[in-house]
Amino acid sequence: MPATSEAGPLRDEGEHRVRLMEQEALLNVRTMLELCAAGELRCSEKTSRPSTATLGKVASNLVHGDFYLLEPIASFAWPLLIQAGGLAKNQGGRLQLTPRGRTAMGKPPAEVIAELWRRWQTHAVIDEFSRIEEIKGQRGRNVLSAVKPRRQVVATAMARYVPADEWTEVDSLFTAMRRGGQKPTIARSDMALWRLHVGGSVEYGSLGYDGPHRWDVLEGRYTLAVLFEYAGTLGLVDLDYVHPADAREDFRELWGTDHLQALSRYDGLRALRLTALGRYATGLAGTYEPVVAEGQPAARPLKVLANLDIVAVGTISQADQLLLSAYAEQTGDRVWTVAAATLLAAVDTGRDLAELTAFLTPRTEHELPNTFTTLIADVTRRVTQLTDLGHARVIECADPAVAALIVHDRGLRALCRPIGDRHIAVPIDQEFKFRKALLKVGYVLP
């Protein structure tokens, strides 16, 4: 078993690090949902990839940061996983929670992660091999194979060949995959293989030359990308890794690689071990039993004061801090202040006040003070005073008599609403029926 070291991003290129990912992922998935709810995550509308600012935002909110200081892996994967899982939708370049995403905020994190892993295999928004940028020619027509079968091959291999009770070196995994026929074929055909190349020349650097390292360079690198960037980020496997520079030598004989320190950002992955969460997500275990890890936030770390301050008297997760900031203003290092304005602002962004009460109740030693529950009740009453009836077409009548005739007609009254004495509102989805019924009473809307 490899030697362990403190979790966190690499500080030195030669540093060896082991990350136990299960507890990290269970906390991080809630944080990602909270960032989406706050509208903090931006992705390209064209490619769905996270922006540079979003990569920094995600990395700064991960429990132990990203795997490397200057090379986004987990911070790149999370926004894509959230989209693939249908938990958020890209609207105008900003990720917004879907109804499924809001439901996920109240579900056990292990269930959310298991569903993300299943959905990613068939709904991922990019080809993971595109992240192996040193291999050129990928964008050519009919060069790469279909993505879904590749993902499923690697997922099956992980569940089959990576046990939970011991570390598996990646080269041993490669050998087992080759022997077991688990090949995530990258090139669509032998002809397409010649169009993939390393370096600036397809003539000299083509991977079509049948060398001894082709499997490691193509299928192997793709497997590393899937396991490091997605299975690792989701906490399905623990990771043993070093800095990618000079971590693997299996590409050195390829033409045009003399100047490269690594063929991919994933070259540093050395070994992995299936977690209990990984067994649950892959279907190897029917249930998931959470493990209380050392340093996990206390069960009742908050105190709600009569002056409407919420004080963190214990350790709270980043996700909990983001949720508090959605409903209250942070007025100190460990203090959030609730007010009618902050609650109304939260509702305006789509949050539910019941969520705040449900969040606070099990995390405080005492009952919520009357000043707090009274404020919640008052704001709840205010937000129920108005109802959004959706879009409607407004029709002006020549006189009140015509308007009264229409809104009281048996065939029309269910399809419209009066506005004053001369105007009528017709819901957009009822307009066609309204026009047909209007003809029957002798009127027409030009």
N, C-alpha and C positions, 0 to 999 in steps of 0.2 A: 504493500500500500504506500502511496506517495506521501511525502512529508507535507504537513499542512502549514498554512500561514494565515495571518489576519486577512479577512475579506476586505476588498477594496480595489481600486484601479492600480495598475502596475506603475511603479515609480522608477523602475530600472529595467532596461531591456533584457537583462539576464535573469530577472526575478522569476521564481517558481511560485505558483499560487494555486490553491485549491479553494473552490467555492462550493459550499453546500447550498444548493439553489432552492430547495423546497420552500423553506420559510420565507425567503426573499420574495419568491414569486407570489405567494399567497397574500403578502402585504402590497406588493407592487401592482397587482391587478386592480385592487380597489383604488390605488392612487391614480392609475391611468383613467379609470372611469370618472373619478372626481375632476381630473384635468379636462376631460372631454366635457363634463357638465358645466365647467367654468369657461368653456370656449378657449382654452389655452393652447390647443394643439392645431397646428396648421399643416396641411399637406397639399401638394400640387394637384389641381383639378385634372390635369392631363395624365400624370404618372402615378398619382396617389402616394408618392413618396414624401416623407416628412421634410419640412424646411429646415434650414440650418439652425434657426432660432428654436424650433421645436425640438431638435436633437439635444440642444443645450438644456432646454426646459425639462425634458424627460430625464436626462442624465442627472440633473441636479436634484430630482425628486425620487430617484431610485434609492432603495434602502442602503445599498453599499456602492452606489454609483455604477457606471458602466464597467465592463471588463478591462478596458484600456482607457487611458486618459485622452488620447488623441484619435482613437479609432472607434466610431460608434458601431455597436453591435446590438446590445439590448435596447438602447434608445432608438435605434432604427427599426427594430422588430416590433416593439409594442404598438405604435400607431397602425402598422400594417395588420397585426393580429386583431386589433379592435375592429378594424374595417372588415377584415375577412369574416369575423364572427358575427357580423351584422349588428354589432353593439353601437356603432356610430356611423354616420353618413357624412360624406364630404359635401358641405353646402357653402359655395362661394369660397372654397379654399380653407374652410375651417371645419373641424370635426364636431358634429353635433350628435348627442346621444339619440338613438332611436328608442321607440317604446321597449324593444327587447333589451336595449342597454340600460334603461331605467329600471326594468325588472331585475336585471343582473346585479344592480347595486344592492339589492336586498337579499340576494341568494348567497349561499356558502361559497367562498372563493374557490374551493376545490372543484365544485360543480361548474363554475364559470370557466375555469382553466381547462377542464376536461372537454367542455363544449368548444372552446377556442381551438384546441388541438384537432378535434374532429372536423370542425368547419374549415380550418386552415388547409387541410389536405385536399379539399375540393373547391375552395373559394378564395385561395390566396390571390392577392391582387398584382403580384409581380412574379417573374421567374427568378427563383433564388440564385440560379446560375449566373444571372446578370451581375451579381455582386462579385464575381471573379473577374475583375476588370482587366487583368493582364492577359486574359485569353481573348483575342480579337476575332472579329468576323461573326459574332453571335447574331447581329442584327440582319444578316442576309436572309433572304426568303428561303424557307424550307431547309434551314440549317439545323435548328434544334428540335428535339423530339417533344412530344406532348408533355406538359408539366405534371398533370395530376398523377399519371402512373409512376413517375419518378418519385414524387413525394410519398406515395403510398408504399413504394418499395423500401425507402429508407425508414419509414415509420414501422413497417413490419420487421425489418432487420433489427431495429433498436429493441423492439419488444422481444424478439427471438434470441438475439445474441448478446444482449447487455443485461447481465443479472443484477439483482438488487443487493446481493451480499458480497460482491467483490468488484474491484476496478477492472475494466476492460481497456487495454491499450487500443488506440485507433487502428494501428497496423494489424493487430489481431482481429479486429472487427472487419477490416477490409478483406483479410484472408477468409474469414468465415462467410462473408457475403459472396465472394467469388466461388467458393466451394459449394455454397448452397444455392447458387444461381440467382442470387438477389442482386441484380445489376440495374441500377438506375440509368439506363442508356441515355447519353446526352445528345450525340449526333443523330440526326434523323436517318442518315444512310451513310454508306462508305464514301460516297461522293461528297456528301456534306461535311464529312470529317476532314477532307482536304481543304475546306474553306475556313476551318478554325486554325488559328495560328498564334504564336507567341512572338512578340517583337514586331517590328515595323514591316516585315516582308512575309507575305503569304507564300512566296516561292520557296524561301529557305526555312521559314519557321513553321511551316504547315504541320499539324498534328497527324496528317495522313501518313507520314512516314512511320511505318510500323515499328516503333521503338518499345523498349521494355517498360517504360513508365507511363504509357498512355492511360491505363486504368486509374492510377493514382492521380494523374493530372486532371482527368475529366470526371469520371464517376467518383473517385476518391474525394476530390475537392468539393464536388456538389454535396456529398455525404457530410463532409465537415461543416459546410455552410448550414445545412438543415439542422444538424445536431447542436452546433454551437449557437447559432443565431435564433433558432426557434424552440427546439426542445430544451435547450439550456435556459433560455430566457423565461420559458413557462415553468421552469422548476421540475421538469420531468426527469432530468439527469443532473447529478453532481458533476462538476467540471474540474479537471486537472489540466492546467495550461501554463504556458510561458509566453514571452513576447514572440510574435511571429518571425522576427528577423532571424534568419539562419536556423530556424527550428526544424525545417525539413530540407533534405538534399535530393529529393526524388525528381526534381525538375532541372537539375544542373546540366544534364546532357543535352537539353533542348537548345536549339539555336536561338540566339538573341536574349538569353537570360543572364548573361554575365553580370549585368548591372543591377539585377534584382536581389534584394535581401529576402524576399518571400514571394511566392506566387499568389498568395491570397492573405487576407486579414485573419483567416481561420487556421493558418499553418501552425499556430502555437498550441492547438488542442492536442493533448497527449493521451488522456484517458478519460473515461466517463463511467458512471455508475447509476443504474436506475434507482429512482427514489420511490417512496411509497405513493407519492402523488403520480409519478410516472406509471406505476402499476395500475392505479385507478383509471387514469386517463386512457391507457391503452387497452383496457378491458381485462387485464390480467387479474385484477382484484375487483370484486363486486361493490365494495364499500371503501370509503376512505376514513381512516382514523387519524384525526389531527394530533400532532405531536407538539407539546408545549416546549418551545425551545428557550434556552437561557437567553435572557435579555429581551424576551418578548414583552410588549406593553402590559402593564398591570390591568386587572379586570375592571377596577373602578378608579380610574385616574383623574376624574373630573369632579369639580364642585361648582354648583350653580348658586350664586349668591342672590340675596333679595334685591340688590341694586342692579340686577340683570347682568352682572359680570359672570363669565364662565372661566374658571381658573383650572389650569392643568396642574394638579398636585402630584401627578405621577407621570410616567413616560407614556406618550401617545404617538401613534404612528403618523407618518406623513399624510396618509389618506385621511385620518381623523382631523388633522390640522386643516387640510383643504376643505373638508366638509364644514367645519366650524367657520372658516373664512367665507363660505358661501352664504351663511345666514347671519353672521355677526362681523363687526369690525375688530380687527386685532389691534388692541390698544397697549399691549405690552408683550414681552417675550413669551409669557405663558398666560396671557389674559385676552379674552374676546368679550366684547360688549354687545349685547343684543338691544335693538331698538326697533320701533315700528318701521322706520325707514329701511333698515337693513333686511327685515323680514319681507317687506313689500318688494324690495329689489330682488330678493331671492325668488319669490313667486313669479315675478316678471320674467325671470330667466327660465322658468319651467319647473322650479323646485316645489316640493310639497311640504307644508309646515308640519304635517304628521311625521315626516321623515326625521325632522330635528328632534321632536319629542321622543320618537322611538329610538333614536341614537343616544340621547342623553340618559334615559331612564335606567338602562342596565350599567351605565358607566359612572353613576354617582351613588354615594353611600346613603344619601337621604332623599326624601321626596322633593320633587321640584317645588320651589317656593311659589306662593300664591301670586306674587307680582309677575312671575314668569308665565304661569298658566293663564293668568288674566290677560296678559299682553297677547299670547298666542290666540286666545279665544276672540279677542277684539279684532286682531288682524284677520283671522279666519272669517269673521263676520263681514269685514270690509270686502274681502276678495270674493265673497259670494254674492255681493250686491249687484255685480255686473255679469252678464252672460254673453259670450261670443256666439252669435247665431250664424256666423259665416258670411260669405259674400252674397250679395243680392243685387238685382237690377231694380232701380228706382224709376217708377212710371208716374208721370204727372197727368192728371185728368183735367178736362176742360172746366169742370165745375164739381162741387161737392156731391151733386146728385148722381153723376156717373160713377164717382168713386164709391159711394154707398151702394149702388146697384151691384158693382163688381164684388166688393168684399162681403156682401150678404148673399150672393148667389150660391146655391147648393153645390154646384160643380166647381166654383172658383174659390170659395172661402178657405178651403184647406190648402190652397196653393199660394196664398199671398197674405200680407199683413198691412193694415192701414198705417200711414204715417201722416198725422194731421188730418185735415178734411179733404185734401185734393191730391194726395200722393199715396202710392202703393209700392210696397217692397215685395219682390218676387225672388225667392232663392234661386241661385243659378241652376241647381240641379232639377228645379221644378219648372223652368222656363218653357220647355217644349210642351209639357202638359197644360201649362197655363195658356199658351197661345191657342191650342186646340179647343180648350174649354171656352176661351174668349170668343171664338168664332161662333160657337153655338148660341151665344146670347146676342149676337149681332154686332160685335165690335172686332177690330183688328188692330194689332200693334205693328205699325209700319217698320 
